Every structure is written in C-alpha cells, then in structure tokens.
Amino acid sequence: MSWYLGALKKYAVFSGRARRKEYWMFYLFNIIFLLLAMGLDNLLGITFSIGGTSMFYGYIYTIYALAVLIPGFALFVRRLHDLGKSGAWFFIGFIPFIGGIWLLVLMCIAGTVGPNKYGEDPKAVVQTVPEV
C-alpha cells in the first residue's frame, strides 16, 4: 500500500525513475480499487446505460479512474526513465498488436543499474536513519 500512496504523492512528477515494484504495486492496488468502485456503482445502482444496455461502471468508477490517470501516466514515464528510455516511448503503444505487448515487456524488464541521465538508481538509494 505504501508503494501506491508513494505514487499518489508524486501526483504529476514526470522526472526521476521508478522501480518495477513501485510500478506493479501501484497498478495492483489500482485494479483492486477500480473493482471496488465498480462494485459500489452496481450496489448503489448508479451504473451508466448506453443505448438501453447497462454498463458495469458508473460515477464512482469514472471519478476514481480520472483521479488516478495523471499519477498513473507519470509513474509510467518514470518507469521508462528507469530503463533509460524517454517518456515518448509511450507512443509505441499505438502501434497495432505489437505496441502494447512491447510496452508490457519493457515494464517487466529490470531497470539500468547505476545512475542514468534521468537520475540515480532507485534500488541503490540508501535510506539513512537520522541521528538523535
């Protein structure tokens, strides 16, 4: 949960690097919260209806999804930075069939060891305990 909250604290921070664990834990909790929001929408009966067909989501789901859109994108860019790639690699996802698969593979690859042009290695950062 701390990884999820850490990503939200860096709401629109597109600089720096993000570890694989930070990226995947954020998306794990994001999916859980989206499913809970969808369940609440269905429980309260506030789902959308398009052309007479009831959708599985409604206002709560939509508001939450829009609220985490920017931090999710910022985390994605920081994850690309950890691989030594520019955030413009996001657009590879628009290539039919292979683009999304390639981005998924990139998100699973370990980041570059040591500092790169986007910052220090997030795994190598040593947290010091302040002296009393």
C-alpha positions in Angstrom: 0.0 0.0 0.0 2.9 2.3 0.7 4.0 2.0 -3.0 0.5 3.1 -4.1 0.5 6.1 -1.7 4.0 7.0 -2.8 3.0 7.1 -6.4 0.0 9.3 -5.5 2.3 11.7 -3.5 4.3 12.2 -6.7 1.0 13.1 -8.5 2.4 14.8 -11.6 6.2 14.2 -11.2 7.4 13.1 -14.6 11.1 13.4 -13.7 13.2 10.7 -12.0 13.0 7.0 -12.0 10.6 4.3 -10.7 11.3 0.7 -9.8 9.4 -2.2 -11.2 8.0 -2.9 -7.7 6.7 0.6 -7.4 5.0 0.4 -10.9 3.4 -3.0 -10.4 2.3 -2.4 -6.9 0.6 0.8 -7.9 -1.3 -1.0 -10.7 -2.2 -3.9 -8.5 -3.9 -1.6 -5.9 -5.3 0.5 -8.7 -7.1 -2.6 -10.2 -8.4 -3.6 -6.8 -9.8 -0.1 -6.2 -11.3 0.1 -9.6 -13.1 -3.2 -9.0 -14.3 -2.0 -5.6 -15.6 1.2 -7.3 -17.3 -0.8 -10.0 -18.9 -3.0 -7.2 -20.1 0.1 -5.4 -21.6 1.5 -8.6 -23.5 -1.7 -9.1 -24.5 -2.0 -5.5 -25.9 1.6 -5.5 -27.5 1.2 -8.9 -25.7 4.2 -10.4 -24.3 2.5 -13.5 -24.3 4.1 -16.9 -26.7 3.0 -19.6 -25.8 3.3 -23.2 -28.4 2.6 -25.8 -30.5 0.7 -23.4 -27.6 -1.5 -22.3 -26.5 -1.2 -18.7 -22.7 -0.8 -18.3 -20.8 -2.3 -15.3 -19.5 1.0 -14.2 -20.8 4.4 -13.1 -19.9 7.7 -11.5 -17.7 6.4 -8.7 -15.6 4.3 -11.1 -15.3 7.2 -13.5 -14.3 9.7 -10.9 -11.7 7.4 -9.4 -10.3 6.5 -12.9 -9.9 10.1 -13.8 -8.3 10.9 -10.5 -5.5 8.3 -11.0 -5.0 9.0 -14.7 -2.2 11.6 -14.3 -0.3 9.8 -11.5 -0.5 6.5 -13.5 0.9 8.2 -16.6 3.6 9.9 -14.5 4.6 6.6 -13.0 4.7 5.0 -16.4 7.1 7.7 -17.7 9.3 7.4 -14.6 9.4 3.6 -15.2 10.5 4.2 -18.7 13.2 6.5 -17.3 14.4 3.7 -15.1 15.0 1.7 -18.3 17.0 4.7 -19.8 14.2 5.5 -22.3 12.4 8.7 -22.9 8.7 9.1 -22.0 8.0 9.4 -25.7 8.2 5.6 -25.9 4.6 5.8 -24.6 3.6 6.3 -28.2 4.8 2.8 -29.2 1.6 1.6 -27.6 -0.3 3.0 -30.5 1.3 0.5 -32.9 -1.4 -2.1 -33.6 -0.9 -5.5 -32.0 2.8 -5.3 -31.1 3.0 -1.9 -29.5 1.1 -2.9 -26.3 3.0 -6.1 -26.0 6.3 -4.4 -26.4 5.5 -1.9 -23.6 4.4 -4.7 -21.3 7.7 -6.4 -21.9 9.5 -3.1 -21.2 7.6 -2.7 -17.9 8.8 -6.2 -16.8 12.5 -5.6 -17.6 14.8 -4.6 -14.8 16.0 -1.0 -14.8 19.5 0.1 -15.6 22.0 -0.4 -12.8 23.5 2.7 -11.5 22.7 6.3 -12.4 21.5 7.2 -15.9 20.6 10.5 -17.5 17.2 10.5 -15.6 18.7 10.2 -12.1 20.1 7.8 -9.6 19.2 4.1 -9.4 16.2 3.9 -7.1 17.4 0.5 -5.9 20.8 1.9 -4.9 19.4 4.8 -2.8 20.4 4.1 0.8 17.9 5.3 3.3 19.7 6.7 6.3 18.3 6.9 9.8 18.6 10.4 11.4 20.7 10.6 14.5 19.1 11.5 17.7 
